[in-house]
Amino acid sequence: MLMQHQGRQAARPASSSAVAAAAAPPPRPRAVAAAAARREKRAAAAAPRAAGGSGSGAGAESFGDAVKRVAKRVQGALPIIGLLSRLASSEGGFDGANAATYAEFSRTVYNSEAAYAPFSVAAAALEKAHGKPAQSRYVLLAAWMAEQGAGGLVAPRDVVAAMRRLRVSGDMEIEIDRFLNSRNATLEKYAMVERSAAPEALRAELGVDAVAAVATGLKDGQALGEDDARHVAAVVGATMRLPAEVVAAAVAGRADRALLPAAPAARAN
């Protein structure tokens, strides 16, 4: 009896649903299909970038990397960079508020209607009279160094010497590096000491001497010609935001003002 019952079960035909399930391939899980679709979408989106496409995202990253590299190297040496992007640089300072980079200083001048008009006219006149050494980038750098170095942060003779070297070499990078190294070394010594800003008269005198050194090439104590005196005064007054009478006094006193000579180099034993 048992054998007959088992025989009948074995001979019973399988149902149609069971046969279809056995014949069909196993279904693909939804999660696997969704993951595959996401991978294909990411691969398609990344293909143009891998092929060197010029999408807006890639272009922006490339420009940003270039700006960061320039900012690290020259602290915003080119005014146009300052106009396009704020090159953030924490240089410290007595209170952290007066240590503007060259790019920030330049942008302040270019963005100010009151400063840019007289500066651009005077700088153009100096360059026409004295050539490339009097170009606007150089005289603006001289004003920045005077603004940042006045009052004991950097020796006046070092600022003027930097401008004389710039006339010959045209190397703004090295002069900015030297200036920052000297200024920051002083800032570190007096990091915990609060000091007042340099007097306007000292700022004006250093500004006049620095701009005259790079633009005209005059030696210390030599008086400026009438036209040069007017243009140098306009540059210093506009860029350093100084009263006209203070700048005029600095220009008039240039012939009687002599910078201290540089300290002699130590001799090797």
C-alpha positions as CSV (number, residue, x, y, z in Angstrom):
1,M,0.0,0.0,0.0
2,L,2.7,2.4,0.9
3,M,4.6,1.7,-2.2
4,Q,1.6,2.2,-4.4
5,H,0.9,5.6,-2.7
6,Q,4.5,6.8,-3.3
7,G,4.2,5.7,-6.9
8,R,1.1,7.7,-7.4
9,Q,2.7,10.8,-5.9
10,A,5.7,10.4,-8.2
11,A,3.5,10.0,-11.2
12,R,1.4,13.1,-10.4
13,P,2.3,16.0,-12.9
14,A,3.8,19.2,-11.5
15,S,1.6,22.3,-11.5
16,S,2.1,24.9,-14.2
17,S,3.2,27.5,-11.8
18,A,6.0,25.3,-10.4
19,V,7.2,24.5,-13.9
20,A,7.3,28.2,-14.8
21,A,9.2,29.1,-11.7
22,A,11.7,26.4,-12.4
23,A,12.2,27.4,-16.0
24,A,12.5,31.2,-15.4
25,P,15.8,32.8,-14.4
26,P,16.0,34.1,-10.8
27,P,14.7,37.7,-10.6
28,R,17.2,40.6,-10.2
29,P,16.8,42.3,-6.8
30,R,15.5,45.9,-7.0
31,A,18.4,47.1,-4.8
32,V,21.0,45.6,-7.2
33,A,19.3,47.2,-10.2
34,A,19.0,50.6,-8.5
35,A,22.7,50.5,-7.5
36,A,23.7,49.6,-11.0
37,A,21.7,52.5,-12.4
38,R,23.3,54.9,-10.0
39,R,26.8,53.7,-11.0
40,E,26.0,54.1,-14.7
41,K,24.7,57.7,-14.0
42,R,27.9,58.7,-12.1
43,A,30.1,57.2,-14.8
44,A,28.2,59.2,-17.5
45,A,28.5,62.4,-15.5
46,A,32.2,61.9,-14.9
47,A,33.1,61.1,-18.5
48,P,33.3,64.7,-19.8
49,R,35.6,65.7,-16.9
50,A,37.9,62.7,-17.4
51,A,38.1,63.6,-21.1
52,G,39.2,67.1,-20.3
53,G,35.9,68.9,-20.7
54,S,35.7,72.6,-20.1
55,G,32.7,72.6,-17.8
56,S,32.1,75.5,-15.4
57,G,32.9,73.4,-12.3
58,A,36.3,72.3,-13.7
59,G,37.2,75.8,-14.8
60,A,36.3,77.3,-11.4
61,E,38.5,74.7,-9.6
62,S,41.4,75.4,-11.9
63,F,41.2,79.1,-11.4
64,G,40.9,78.7,-7.6
65,D,44.0,76.5,-7.5
66,A,46.0,79.1,-9.5
67,V,44.8,81.9,-7.2
68,K,45.8,80.0,-4.1
69,R,49.3,79.3,-5.5
70,V,49.8,82.9,-6.4
71,A,48.5,84.1,-3.1
72,K,51.0,81.8,-1.2
73,R,53.9,82.9,-3.3
74,V,53.6,86.6,-3.7
75,Q,50.9,87.6,-1.2
76,G,48.8,89.2,-4.0
77,A,51.5,90.8,-5.9
78,L,49.4,91.5,-8.9
79,P,46.6,94.1,-8.5
80,I,44.3,92.4,-10.9
81,I,44.2,89.4,-8.7
82,G,43.2,91.6,-5.8
83,L,40.3,92.9,-7.9
84,L,39.0,89.5,-8.8
85,S,39.4,87.7,-5.6
86,R,40.2,88.5,-1.9
87,L,43.4,86.7,-1.2
88,A,43.0,85.9,2.4
89,S,46.2,86.0,4.4
90,S,46.5,86.3,8.2
91,E,49.6,88.2,8.7
92,G,48.9,89.1,12.3
93,G,49.6,92.6,13.5
94,F,49.2,94.5,16.7
95,D,45.5,94.1,16.6
96,G,45.1,92.0,13.3
97,A,43.2,94.8,11.6
98,N,46.0,96.8,10.0
99,A,47.9,94.1,8.3
100,A,46.4,94.2,4.8
101,T,48.0,92.3,2.1
102,Y,49.2,94.0,-1.0
103,A,46.2,92.7,-2.9
104,E,43.8,94.0,-0.3
105,F,45.5,97.4,-0.3
106,S,45.4,97.6,-4.1
107,R,41.7,96.6,-4.2
108,T,40.9,99.3,-1.6
109,V,42.5,101.9,-4.0
110,Y,40.9,100.6,-7.1
111,N,37.4,100.3,-5.5
112,S,37.5,103.8,-4.1
113,E,36.2,106.6,-6.4
114,A,37.9,109.2,-4.3
115,A,41.3,107.4,-4.4
116,Y,41.4,105.8,-7.8
117,A,40.9,108.8,-10.0
118,P,43.8,110.9,-8.6
119,F,46.0,107.8,-8.2
120,S,45.5,106.6,-11.8
121,V,46.1,110.1,-13.3
122,A,49.3,110.7,-11.2
123,A,50.7,107.2,-11.8
124,A,50.1,107.5,-15.6
125,A,52.0,110.8,-15.6
126,L,54.9,109.4,-13.6
127,E,55.2,106.4,-16.0
128,K,55.1,108.7,-19.0
129,A,57.9,110.8,-17.6
130,H,60.1,108.0,-16.2
131,G,59.2,104.8,-18.0
132,K,58.5,101.3,-16.8
133,P,60.0,101.8,-13.3
134,A,57.2,104.2,-12.5
135,Q,54.4,101.9,-13.6
136,S,51.3,101.9,-11.3
137,R,52.1,98.4,-9.8
138,Y,55.4,99.6,-8.5
139,V,54.3,102.9,-7.1
140,L,51.3,101.1,-5.5
141,L,53.7,98.6,-3.9
142,A,55.8,101.5,-2.6
143,A,52.8,103.0,-1.0
144,W,51.8,99.7,0.6
145,M,55.2,99.1,2.0
146,A,55.2,102.6,3.5
147,E,51.7,102.1,4.9
148,Q,52.6,98.8,6.5
149,G,56.2,99.5,7.5
150,A,55.9,103.0,9.0
151,G,56.2,103.4,12.7
152,G,59.0,101.0,13.3
153,L,57.8,97.7,11.8
154,V,60.3,98.0,8.9
155,A,63.2,100.3,8.8
156,P,62.6,103.2,6.3
157,R,66.0,102.6,4.7
158,D,64.9,99.0,4.0
159,V,61.7,100.1,2.3
160,V,63.5,102.6,0.1
161,A,66.3,100.1,-0.7
162,A,63.6,97.6,-1.8
163,M,62.2,100.2,-4.2
164,R,65.7,100.9,-5.7
165,R,66.2,97.3,-6.3
166,L,62.8,96.9,-7.9
167,R,63.7,99.6,-10.4
168,V,66.5,97.4,-11.7
169,S,65.2,93.8,-11.2
170,G,61.4,94.3,-11.6
171,D,61.1,91.3,-9.2
172,M,58.1,92.1,-7.1
173,E,57.9,88.6,-5.6
174,I,61.3,88.8,-3.9
175,E,60.8,92.3,-2.5
176,I,57.4,91.4,-1.1
177,D,58.8,88.3,0.5
178,R,61.7,90.2,2.1
179,F,59.3,92.9,3.3
180,L,56.9,90.4,4.9
181,N,59.7,88.5,6.6
182,S,61.0,91.7,8.1
183,R,57.6,93.0,9.1
184,N,56.4,89.7,10.5
185,A,59.5,89.2,12.6
186,T,58.8,92.6,14.3
187,L,55.2,91.7,14.8
188,E,56.1,88.4,16.5
189,K,58.4,90.3,19.0
190,Y,55.5,92.6,20.0
191,A,52.6,90.3,19.5
192,M,51.3,90.9,23.0
193,V,51.9,94.6,23.0
194,E,49.3,97.1,21.8
195,R,50.8,100.0,19.9
196,S,49.2,103.0,18.3
197,A,49.3,103.6,14.6
198,A,52.2,105.5,13.1
199,P,51.8,109.3,13.0
200,E,50.6,110.7,9.7
201,A,53.8,112.7,9.2
202,L,56.0,109.6,9.4
203,R,53.7,107.7,7.0
204,A,53.7,110.5,4.6
205,E,57.5,110.9,4.6
206,L,58.1,107.2,4.1
207,G,55.5,107.1,1.4
208,V,57.0,110.1,-0.5
209,D,60.5,108.7,-0.2
210,A,59.5,105.2,-1.3
211,V,57.4,106.3,-4.3
212,A,60.1,108.8,-5.4
213,A,62.8,106.1,-5.1
214,V,61.0,103.6,-7.4
215,A,59.4,106.1,-9.8
216,T,62.2,108.7,-10.3
217,G,65.3,107.0,-9.1
218,L,66.4,110.1,-7.1
219,K,68.9,109.6,-4.3
220,D,68.1,110.4,-0.7
221,G,68.0,114.1,0.0
222,Q,67.5,115.1,-3.7
223,A,64.5,117.4,-4.2
224,L,61.7,116.4,-6.5
225,G,61.0,118.5,-9.6
226,E,57.8,120.5,-9.7
227,D,55.8,118.0,-11.8
228,D,57.2,114.9,-10.0
229,A,56.5,116.5,-6.6
230,R,52.8,117.0,-7.6
231,H,52.4,113.5,-9.0
232,V,54.1,111.8,-6.0
233,A,52.0,113.8,-3.6
234,A,48.9,112.8,-5.4
235,V,49.9,109.1,-5.3
236,V,50.7,109.1,-1.6
237,G,47.7,111.2,-0.6
238,A,45.3,109.0,-2.5
239,T,46.6,105.5,-1.7
240,M,47.5,106.2,2.0
241,R,44.5,108.4,2.7
242,L,46.6,111.3,4.1
243,P,45.7,115.0,4.3
244,A,47.0,117.1,1.5
245,E,48.9,119.4,3.8
246,V,50.7,116.5,5.6
247,V,51.8,115.1,2.2
248,A,52.9,118.5,1.0
249,A,55.1,119.0,4.0
250,A,56.7,115.6,3.5
251,V,57.4,116.5,-0.2
252,A,58.8,119.9,0.8
253,G,61.1,118.4,3.5
254,R,62.5,115.7,1.3
255,A,65.7,117.7,0.4
256,D,66.4,118.1,4.1
257,R,65.6,114.5,5.1
258,A,68.3,111.9,5.0
259,L,67.7,108.3,5.7
260,L,70.0,106.6,8.2
261,P,72.7,104.5,6.5
262,A,72.2,100.7,6.7
263,A,74.1,99.0,9.5
264,P,77.4,97.5,8.4
265,A,77.4,93.7,7.8
266,A,79.0,91.7,10.6
267,R,82.5,90.4,9.7
268,A,83.3,86.7,9.8
269,N,85.9,85.7,12.3
